[in-house]
């Protein structure tokens, strides 16, 4: 469905809470079509992000380790993003 959501299973070190929330937020944006929340959409949007993030934590914890790491580096681990945050 959304080619831009990065695979988090199999990362070394494991996916952080921040990376999982970013993926959940991206997923909710995609399925809802809401890019910027308003007063009318913020509560439902944030609740959905929390639910998806929790489900992601659970599924990542339950799946066996990957034999091959993901092909792409998550955005929050890319040098260009890290440099902007510094």
C-alpha angles and dihedrals in degrees: 000000000000114000093189097066106103123228108250100182113098099022119147110244096027121260113284126230088252092054092047092049091048090053092047091049091050091049093050091048090053098048095042100038088227110136097166121025124230130198088270095052106029100087095047092043095051092044090053091049090052093049093048092046091051092048089049092052090051097048093045090051093049100046120087118250117278118249092213123037119237116280095232132055114237112252094245089059096050117112093233092056093044090051091052091051094051 
